[in-house]
Amino acid sequence: MKERLQKVMAHAGVGSRRACEQMILDGLVSVNGKIVTQLGIKVDPNKDVIKVNNRVIQGKEPLVYYLLHKPKGFITSVSDERGRKTVMELLPEVKQRIYPVGRLDYDSEGLLLLTNDGRLANRLIHPRYQIRKYYLVKVEGQLSSATLEQLRTGVELEDGLTSPAIVQIISSDGKESLLKIGIHEGRKRQIRRMCAAVGHPVKRLIRVQMGPIKLGKLEPGKYRQLTEQEVGKLRQAVKVRGK
């Protein structure tokens, strides 16, 4: 599936969409050996060789898939202009240029997928495929039945009503509660905003599952490659055929 060149570049962590467009206009980008200086060209991220400043960022390299247990204190980005620690620092031995699939905010922990498979990554975060993500969420206080129902049916936020969520109480001692929440939307800091909106601020948030992939017993800061079976399940979940 072909996509605009600047979109593929941005998704690979080269820079913002606008910055990537400027790189194209400046003649710094080549596709299959030819310099591209016009915006609007479409490429296949899994077939075309894309170079920025003569460095390959996409195409004709083995597709790899990693599962990382992201700890707190790292941003989900390839680089950061403010000098903050990024998740890429936790995978120093990976030779391929990989990038995160979706986001997990600075204070959140848990499952994060990273890959150089642009087609699969794009589908996993696309709203059309409704890939559900599950989180263990520790919140302040004890939730009433009415509050649980509100979280499950939809919470009104500044950017609109949230879609129905799966919400289960794991434990509660009156002062705080541990919830398991499943959502398929990808709004910024969505669960934190949902819980705050119903009067139960989040104290800790860990993503434990994305689609068919589970975090399991992987320790914080550690990573592993996905098995062929796991990759196959991801492809099946978003209807990607072949490699």
N, C-alpha and C positions, 0 to 999 in steps of 0.2 A: 504494500500500500504506500503510495507516494504522498509526501507531505512537503510543505514549503521549507526551503533550505534553512531559513533563519529560525524556524520553529524547531527543527532537528538540532541545530547548533545550540539553541538555548536549553533544550531538554538535556543535552549532553553536558551542560554545565559550563559552556564557553563564556556565557555572559547573558545579560538581559536580551530580550527580543530586539530592542532598539539598538543595543550595542552590536549585536550580530549583524543587523542590517547595515550598520556603518562599516563593519569589517568587509562585508561583501562589496559595498560601494567603493571601498578603498583598495580593492583588488587583492585582499589578503586570503581569499578563500578559493580553493579549487575543488572541482568535482571530476573524478576519474581523470585527473591529470590536466584538466583545462581550467584556467582562471575564470571565475564567474564574477561579473561586475553589475549585473542587473538583478533587481529584486523580482520575486514572483516565481523563480524557477522551483520546480518540484523534484524531490529526490526520493529514492527508496533507501531508508536508513540501514537496511539489512543487505543491500547489494552494492550501492554506490560507495566509492572511496572518497571521503570528504576530508580535506586537509585545511587547517588554519595555520598560517605561518609555517607551512611545510610539515606540520605535525598532524598525523592521522587522528581524527576524533571519532570516525565512524566507518564501518564497512570492512569486509574481508579479514576479520580477525575472529577467533573462536568466540562464540557466544557463551558467556559465563553468568552464573546466577548465585548470589550470596544472601545468606540470612544473618543479620547482625542483631545482637541484643544491645540496643542503644542505651547508654547510661545518661543520667542527667548531666547538664553542663556542656552538651555538644549541640551544634546546630546542624540541621539536615540540609547540607549544601556541599557543593564541590569545593568552594572557596568562600572567603568572607573578607570584604574590604575593611571591616572593623577589627580584624585580627583575632576574632573569636575561634575557639577550637571547633573543627568540623568533624563529621563522622568519618570522613576519608582518612583521618589520622589513625583510625582504629583498624584499618585494613592495609598496612604498609607493604605487605608481601604480594598484594594483587598487582599483576603486571598490566592487565588490560585497563583501559580508561572506562571505569564504571561510574554510575551515578545513581542516586537514590530514587526509588519508586514512591512518589508522593512525599508527604511531610510528616514529621513528628516533632513537636515544638521543643524548645530548649529545656524546659523543666519536665518534660515527659520522658518516659522510658519504654523499653520493650522492642517488639519486632519491627525491623526495618529491612525491606528487600532492596538489593542493589544489583544492577545488571548493565550490560551494554546492548541488550536486546530492546531497541527502541520501539518496535511494533508491539511487543508484549507489554512493555512498561506503559505505553500510552493507553492501551486498552484497560489495564488494571486500574488506572486512575480516572478513566472516562465514566461519567455519570450513567451512560447508556447501559453499562454492564452490571451496575449495582453490586460491586464486590463488597461484601459485608466485612467490617472490621470489628473485632471484639476487644474490650478493654476491661481490666480490673481497676476500679475507681474507688478510692477511699475519700469519703466526703464528711463534712461536719454534720453532726446531729442525726436524728432518727427520722426517716421518711414516713409520712402518712400514706394511706391508701390513695388519697386524692392526688398527692404529689407524684406517686408512682404512675398513676394513670396519666397524668399530664406529660411526664417524660416519655411514656409509651406512645401516646397519641400525637404529640407535637407541642413544642415550646415556641412561643413567639419571641424571636430575637430581632435585633435591629436590621438584619438582612432577610427577614421573613420567617415564616413558620417552618420548623424542622419537620422532616419526614418521620413517620412512626419508627420507634426504636424498640429493641428488645432489652428489657431491664429486669434484672433478677437481684434480689437481696441475698448476699452470701452470708453476712453476719452483721450484727449491730449490738452495741452495748449502751445505747442511749446517747453517748457523747459523740460517737462517730459510727459510720456505717460503711461496709464494703459491698460494692455493687459490681455486677458484671453487665456491661452495656454493649450492645451491638448496633452499629449504624452503617449505612452504605453511602452516606453523603461525605463530602470532603471539605466542608467549610473550615476556615481557620479557627483553631482552638474551640471547635464546636462543643465538645463534651464539657469542657470547663465553663463555657458560656451558658450551656443548658442548665448545668447544676447550679451555677450562681443565680440564674434567673428564677429558679424555684426555691431559693433560700438555703442551698446546701453547697457552699464552696468546696472545691476539690482540694484535698490535701496531698494526694498522690495519684498518679495515673500511669498505668502500664498497659501497652498494647500486647495482647497475647495471641492474637490470630488475625490473619488477613486472607480472606477466601478459604482455600483448603489448607493453607500453611499455618502451622502452630509454632509458637516460640519454644515450647517444651522446657527442658532443663538447661538450656544454654545460658551461661552466666553473663552478667553485665560486662560489656566491653569485648566479649568474644564473638566470633563469627564462624560460619561454616558454609560450604557449598551446598546448594540444594541437590537432592538426588534426581536422577532422570525421571523417576516416578513423580516426584513433587513438581518438577517443571511441566511434565505432561498434564498434571491436574490443573495447573495454572492456565496452560494453553487451552485446555478443554473448557475451563470456566469462562473464558473470554472469547471462545470460538476462533482461536488461532490455529491454522493448519500448517503442517510442515515446520521447517526450521528457517 
